[in-house]
């Protein structure tokens, strides 16, 4: 019955002469060319969702999760995956070139040694030629036939939490040079829907995508280093999947990981964040970037247990989630550098100044290098600016979170093929902003937050950036917050700039114990120059390129988890029109305001 409905829906939506769809329908058990009135009436329960070049069938009962908002996530993943495939080919070519040079060098050294033997034994003049010929034939056979590095196979992709399979189908249909894609889900309804969607997308999807009902953790543990790309996009925290995912990625492979539990990562539940990610968050304007760095530190800790380490290529905060793309390598020696990439953070409770404390350092003595614990403490017991105490959080990833060559290549490819990305405006804006961030500056300041501490009017962003540049420091924006400013200037320089600003823009008197009063009681030591600086605006700002776009529609955000009942309390997520819809699985509240005890279960 379900297959007959499926094929009838295909025929209703697709052209009648589609041979591929006709073949798929005829191959399904229970297919019948004649549809009854009762069966045909049930077709309205399905909706065709088209995104990019892929189409999926969605039932109105919300039994399989689909989130329209994640189109940004999927487009960004496709863009980075294309860059990964091209980079992988370049790295393989460089590796082959290096091996050929090494073999040529060995080939050139052997004749000289053989020539010496020939000079000593003149009675064997043909010995050198015989040895050279044997070596050459051996080398050519290793390079062409015997060497397993001579041929680069198409990358295998694992989507650990597939749901409807839309992401895997888009990978198969839109990413050139991709190999086999395995879509996993532990929910039987999701796997059935995924298999139907694979057939619905034609022969290309059928040849590349396969769906399995399995626990993603068990599957990844039993397939170590078998997949070049592993995609984790859970509904909530990815922490329970990280240990198995890091073992499943091949050397040099790409791990793509999403976390949607930002309330936990941004300090709403610090103890829960520590139990899941091994790091304590702090509340601040930079909390979303700190969430990215907490997730990276967590992935690195899982990788180190297996003598592996990560290299972040792109780390993004968009909408209501964070998404990181990291490459995974194996080296027992390189993982010794991990403490140099992690830091604790001290945040003042009065003025929101923050300072980083690295976990480790490199000690050099008599031309020998060793790793030692970091020096501390990084701050005194009380803040030198306002006299308040510090909160301590972390550890967080304090090394760069982007590879700017990757970001530049990805942005160039996205702009060249803009018609292939449904969310082109959003992802191009995000990548543009990322490309202009300072790479070696963790976290950022908020100009409005500084002014709120001093209770003063705010200078324009251009004036403040110019003052920092004129003082000899660097400054840039951040993709996380339109008001955020990254700078390598220390906090005493930042406060001197604000003191100089307040001198020309006085504030009302405040109580003596307020942080702003204590800060303004000190005279600035820096001669501040607010004149317009050349580097005060980025290239995107100078060209007025859009960098922070509004949501494309109302109620843009995470939707209800699959299988949950949709009631009036979800109006803020889905809109009143969706709540009042008479679709299957949608439950209305009674008019008298009393809850209906006999609610339909889905």
N, C-alpha and C positions, 0 to 999 in steps of 0.2 A: 504493500500500500504506500509506504513512504517513498520507495523508489519511483513508483508510478506518479506520485505527486511531484517529485523532483523533476522528472523528465517532462511532465506537462508544463511545469513552470519554465523550464528551459525553452520549450517550444513557443511558449507565449511571449517570452522576452527576446529570444534570439531569432535570426532569420531562418526561414523554413529550409533553405538550401545549405545549411551548415552541416557538412558531411561529418566533421569531427564530433559535433554534439549528437548527431543521430547515431553514430557508432557507440558513443558512451552510453546513451540511453538503451540501445539494444543489448548491450553487454550486461546490464544490470538485471539481477533476478527480480521477478515480479513485475517486469515492464509489460504494459499493455497499451496498444495504440488507442483504445477507446476509453474515455474517461467519463465516469458518471457525474451526475449533477452534484452529489454530495462531496465527491472527491474534488471536483473543480472549485467548489465554494471554499475549500480549505486553502486554496492557493493564496488567498489574501492574507494569510497568516505569515507569509514569507515576504521579505524585502531584499532586493538586490542592492548591495552596497558596492560602489565602484570607487577605487582609490588607485591612482596611477594607472597601470595597465592591468591590474588584477581586479576581479569581481568575486564577491562571496555572497552566499545566501544566508540571511539572518532571519531567525524565527522571532516573532513578536513576544514570545514568552520570556525573553531575557535569559534563556537557559545556557547560552554560550556568550562569554563576555566579549564585547566589542566597544572600543573607546574611540570615538571620532577625534578627540583631542590629541591622541597620540600620532596623528598624521605628521606632526612636526618631528616626533621621535623617529618614526619610520623613514622619513625623508632624510634626516640627518644620518641615520644608520646606513642608508643606501649610498649616500655621498662618501662617507668614510670608507665603506666597504669597497667602492670603486677605486679609491686612492690606495687602499691596502693591496688590491690585486695588481695594480700597476707598479707599486713599490716592490712587491714580492718578485715580479718579473725582473725589475732592475737589479735587485740584490742578487738574484740567481745568476744573471748575466755577469755581474761583477765577480761572483764567486767562481764561475767557470773561467773567466779571464785570468783570475789569480792562479787557478790550478794549472792552466796552460803555461803561464809564465814560469811557475815552479818546475813543471816537467821539462820545459825548454832549457832552463838553467841546469838542471841535472843532466840533460842530454848533452849540453855543451861541455860540462865538466868531465864526463866519462871519456870522451875521445882523447882528451889531453893526457889522462892517466894511462889510457890504453896505448897511446903513441909512445909513451916512455917505455912500456913493456916491449913494444915493437922495435924500438931502437936497441934495446938490450938483447933482443932475440931476433936478429935479422933473418933467420932461417924460416920465420913464419910471417911473411908479408901480408897474408890475407886475414890474419887474426882480428885486426881492428875492424875491418869491414864487416866481418861476420858478427862481432859483438854489437856494432852499431845497428845493423839490420835487425838483430833479435830484439834490441831495446826499443827500436822504433815501432816494430810490429806489436810489441807488448803494450807500449803506451797508447797506440791507436785503438787497440782492442779495449783497453780499460776506459778510454774516453768515450767511445761510441757504443760499446755494448755492455761492458762489465760495470761501469760506474753508475751508481744509482742516482747521482746528482746530475747526470747529463740531460735528463728529461724532467721538466717541471710539470707535475700533475696539477689538475684543476683543484682549487681549494674546496675542502669539504666543510659544510656549515651545519651546526647543530643549534636549533631553536629549542631551548629546554622547556619553555612554557608557551605552547603554541596557541591554545584556545581555538579560534576559528581558522588559524593558519594563514591569515592575511599577510603577515610579515614574510613568511617563507615564500608565499606565492609571488609577492612583489620582488623578493630577491631573485627568484627563478626567472621571472619575466623581464626584469629591468636591469639586472647586473650582468654585463658581458663577461665571459670567461669563468663563470662560477660553476662548481661541480655539483656533487650530490648534496641535497639538503634534507636533513632528518628533523621532523617536527614531532615533539613529544608533548604529551599531556597525560595526567593521571586520571582525568575525568573522561568517562566513556562517551558521554554526550558530546564533549568537545572533540574527541578523536573521530567520532562518526561525522560530525559537521565538517571537520578538516578534510576527511577523505572525500566527502561530496564536493567540497570546494575545489579540491585538486582536480577532480574529474570535470567540474564545471569550467575550469580554466583551460581545458584543451590538452593536446598531446605534449606540448612543451612542459607544462607543469607536471603531467603524469610521468614523464621521463626523468624529471629531476627531483621531485619532492616525494617523500614517503612519510607517512604518519604512523606513529606507534603509541599504544597505550602503555605507559611505564612511568615509574617514579624517576624523575629527572636525576635525583641524587644517586640512585643505584645505577642508572644507565651510565652516567658520566664516570662513576668510579670503576665500572667494568669496561670502559673504553679509554684507557689512559693514553694521552698524547695522540689521539686518532683524528681530531678535528682541528682544522686550521683556523676556524672561526667558531666561537661559542657565544651565543646571544642569550642573556638573562634579562627578562623584562617581567618581573613578578608583580602581582597586585599587593604592594606593601614592601617589606624588607627583603633584600636578597641575601641576608647574612647566612641563612641555613644552606644556601647553594654554593657559597664561595669556595669551600674546601674541596668539594668534588669538581667544581668547574675549573679550578686552577690546575687540577691534575689532568683534565680532559684536553686542554689546549696543547697543541703541538709546539715545539720550540720555534720561536719567532712568530707564533700565531697571534690572533687578535681576540681579546675578551671584551665584549660589549655588555655593560651592566647598568641597569636602571634601579633607582631607589625612589619610591613615592612616599615613604614615611618621613616627610620633612618635619612634621611636628616633633618627632623624636630626635632627628638629627640637628635641629635648630635650637634645642634647649628646652623644649616643652616638657620632656621627661628625661632628665639627664641620667638617672639610674638605669632606665631602660636602654638608652643609647650605649651606656658602658657595657651592659650585659650582652648586647647584640654586636657592637662594633669594637669594643675594647677601648673606647675613648670617651672622655667627658666633654660635652659641648658647652659653649657659653652663649648667652644671649647678647646680641649686638647687631649693628647694621650689616656686618659682614657674615652673618650666620649662615647664609646660603653658600657662600664660598667655603666657609669652614665645614659645611656638610660635605662638599666635594672632597675636601682634604681628609676628612675623617674616613670616608669610603675608600679613598686611595690607600690610606694607611692600613685599613683593615684588609684590603686585598693583598697588600705587600706582606703583611704578617702571615697570612695563609700561604703565600707563595714561598716565603723563607723556610717554612717547615719541610719543604721538599727540595731545598737547594735551588730555588727559583727566585726570580725577581721580576718586577714590572717596569715598563717605560711608558708613561702616559703620553698619548698623542693628541687627544682632544678631550676636554672635560667641560661639560655644558650644564648650566642650570636654566631650564625653560619651564614656563607654565607652573606646574605644581610638582615637579620632579627634578631629579638630577640624573645625568647620564654620563658615564665615563667610558672611554675607549683606550685600552691599554694593551701593549704587546708583552708577551710573556717569554722569558728566556731562562735557561738553566746554567748556573755557574756558581760553584761553591766559593769562589774567590770574590766575585762581584757582590755577593750578598753581605760581605763585611762592610760595605758602604751604606747599608740601610740606616744605621743610627745617625749618619750625617744628613739623611733626608727627612728625619722626623724631629719635631720640636714640641715642647710644651708652651703654652701661651698664658701670660699673666695679663689680666684685664682689670683696670682700675674701676672700682665701683662708683667713683665720683665723677671723673671726667672722661671715662671710656678710653683712656690711653691704653695701648696694648704693647707688649714686649714679648719676643720669642726667646726660648731657651733650647738650643739644640741638644739632642740626646748624646751625641758623640762628637769627637774631633779627631784630627790626624796629628799625631805627635812625631816630630822628626828629630833624630839624634844620631850623630855620626853617620850620616848618609843612610840611615835605616828608618823606615817608615812603619809605624805601628798605630793601631786604633786605640783610643783612650776615651774615658767618659768625658762629657762636656763640662766645662767650667761653670760654676754657679755660686751664688744665685745671680740671676740676670737682673733682678730689681731689689731694692731695699725693702724693708718691712712696710714702709709707707710710701705712697706716690710722691715723687719729688715735685710734681706740678701742683697737686691740690691737697696732699696730705692724707688721702683716704687709703683704705686697705685694697689688696688685690684679690681677685678670684683667679684660680688656676684651672686650666682646662687642657685637654689633649690626652695623648699625643696626636698631632696632626701631621699630614704630609706637607713639609715646608719647601720641598724642591719644586721646580717648574711643573705645572699641570698640563701644559700644552707643548707640542712639537710644532714650532711655527712654520717649518717647511711643509709639514703635513697640512696645517691649516691653510697655508697659501695655495698649495696644490688643490686641496679640496674646494676652496672658494673659486679658484679659476675654472675647475671642471663644472661646478654648479652654475656659474655664470654662462659658460659655453653651451650648456644643455638645460637652460631654465625651463623650457616647455615640458620637461620630463618630471618636474617636481611640483606636485600640487601645492605644497607649502613653501614655494620658492622665496617669497618675500620674507617670511619669518627666518628661514635657515640662512639665507644670504645676509640678513641683518645681523644675526647672531655671530656668524663667522667673520663678518667685517669687524665687529666690535672686538672679538677675540684676537684678531690679527693685530690690533693696535694696543693690546694690553702689555704692560711691562712684564717680561717673562720671569724675572727673578725676585719679585716682590710679593710675598704672601699677604693675603687679606688687604683691606683698604679702609680709607677714612670716609666719613660722610660730612660734607661741609655744613649741612643743616644741623647735624648732631653737634658739631663744634659750636655753632652759633647758639644752639639751645642751651648748652652748658654755660655760656657767657651771658645769655639773655640779651643778645645784640642782634641787630639787623645783619642780614647775610650779604657778603660781597658777591659779585657775579662770579660764576665759575671761571670765566676768562681772566678776571683780575687775580683770583686766588692762584690759578695755575701759573700765571705770569710771575707772581711773587715767588713761587717755588722755583721756577726755571731761572729767574734772575738771581736767586740765592745759590745757584750752582747744582741743583738737584733735578732729578727726572720726575715726571708725573704723567699719568695717563688715566683713562677711564677704565671701566670694567663692564663686562657683559651681564654681570649679576644684578647690578643696581644702576639706574640712570644717574643717580646722584653720587655714586661712589667714585672715589679718586684713589688710585694707587700711586704711591710715591716712596722713594728711598730716603726721603728726608726724615731725620729723627723727630720725636715728638716735641723736643724743646724748640726746634726750628718752627714747627707748625704753630705752636702756641705763641712764639715771638711774632709770627705773621699776624695772628689774630689780635695780639695786644696792640700792634701798630695800627691795625684796622680800627680798633675800638677808640684809639686816641683821636681819630678824625670823625668817629661816629659814636659819641658817648652813650653810655647805658645808665639806667636808673640805679640808684644805690640798692644793694642787696644785703641780706644778713651776713655777718662776718664769717659764719661757719659754712657758707655755701661754696662749692668747688669753684664756681666762676669768680667769686670775690677773691679767693686765695690766689687764683691764677693771675687776675688783673692787678693784684697788689705788687707784683714783681715788674721791674722795668725790662723791656726787651733788650737783649744783647746784640741782636742782629739789625743791621741797617736794611730795612725792607724797601724794595722797589716794586711798586704796583704797575709800572709802565708795561704796555703791551709787549709781550715777548714773542719771538718768532715761533717757538715750539709750544705755544699755549693752546693751540688747537690741533687736533689730529687731521689727517688728510680727509677722512670721512666727514668730520665736522666742517672743515673748510669748504668741501664740495656739497654740503648739506645732504649727505646720504642718510636715509632713514636707518636708524640703529635700534630703536625701541618702538615696536609696533603695538597698537591696541589689539585686544582680542577680536577675532573676526566675527563673532556673534555673541549674543547673550547666553548666559549660563555655560560659559566655556570653562570646563574643568573636569575633574574625575567623575565618572558616572557610577551607578549602583553596581556592586559586585554581582556577577552572574548567579542566578538562582534566588536572589532576594526579592521580596515582595515590594512593589512600587506603590507607595502611598503618598499622601499629601505632604508628608515631612520631607520628601525628596523634591519639592517644587523649586527650591533654591538651586538644585543641581541640574534639573532637567527642564524646568519651565512648567507653567500651569497648563499649557496646551498638551504637553506630554502626559501630565497627570490625569487630565480629563479625557484622554483618549480611551475609546472603548475597545482597545486591543486586548488580545489574550494575555492574561497575567497581570493586567493593570487593575488595581483595586481602589475603589473610591470610598471615601469616608461617608458614613450616613449623614443625612441632612440634620439630624438632631444633635450632632456633635459628639455623640457617644460612640466609642469604638465598637466595631462589629466583631463579636467573639468568634463567629464562624467564618474565618477568613480562608480563602482558598490557598492551598499550599502548592508551590511550584517545584 
